[in-house]
Amino acid sequence: MNTNNISKMSDKELYLQCRKFGAQALEARRKLEGLLPEVYKRRLYEKKGFNSIFEFAAKLAGLNKEQVQRVLQLERKFEDKPILKEALVSGDVSFNKLARVASIATMENQGDLVEKAKVLPKSALETYVRDIKNENTNASIKPIFEVNSVPGHRIELSNEVNQKLCELQEKGIDINQLLLELLQKREEEITEEKEKLAQEEMHGNTANRQTDKKSSRYINVRIKKVLRNEHGSKCSIPSCNKPSKIIHHTQRFALSHTHDPRYLAPLCKEHHQIAHLVDLKYQEKRPLVCGCAPSLGSYASLKTT
């Protein structure tokens, strides 16, 4: 490619060329990183006149000492996990992604981790790893004297609300029971509203089929409102504190053609990416019968409460 050809490129063509060569460079670098453990074992760098494996990697690929050390350490960590080790050595998955899943890797889940590392962005992969760690931590912790508590969380009450609760308590009213009843009533109202909206969605979907009208992907305001009342502004995954960005259909809209609020979950960007990956794997393993939408098959449907 000569200078004249480059100068005649449009901005779009030039950008596409940059992306193409950039991707090729990243792939080549991944594959070289995967070769370093074998180079180190054979001491090939000495045979070729390099003073160390670090000099070898720096001159051939611009890798620094820390990067080389981490690759060698990761290869040793994967010694008893052949699928992960193969992903590293072959360069099929970047070292940075494999390093993120190393802390939760086992013989049993290594294949699944490689699949996720191949398709999930780094931020979503980090979120997935954190969720698994939280699950393992929560499963191993038993409340002392069977009293559940949420350390590090404090409920901020306004002075007015605090005063009214104190007044009720001084009158001998059990404010804990009162609050539980109010919370239960709130949950019942949300459930009732979701059931009502689900019926409306079902009737609308039936009418659309009878008139061959295409179902709209627009989620109406009433459904969005009830979801916000239920989940607030945060992601609906219990362990996640990120703002919700996307309303995810745990029953695939392409199959159900409905926005049933019982199967909608507000998710952050990362959990939405994970949900679609899990949904894809579920569909591969579960043949669809009669075009029915799955009731599971998404991260949200498995993790939300």
Secondary structure, DSSP 8 states (H G I E B T S, - for coil): --HHHHHT--HHHHHHHHHHHHHHHHHHHHHHHHHHHHHHHHTHHHHTT-SSHHHHHHHHH---HHHHHHHHHHHHHTTT-HHHHHHHHHTSS-HHHHHHHGGG--TTTHHHHHHHHHHS-HHHHHHHHHHHHHHHHHHH---GGG----TT------HHHHHHHHHHHHTT--HHHHHHHHHHHHHHHHHHHHHHHHHHHHHHHHHHHHTT--------HHHHHHHHHHHTTB-SSTT--SB--EEEESS-HHHH-S--GGGEEEE-HHHHHHHHHHHHHHHHHS--STT---SS-SHHHHH--
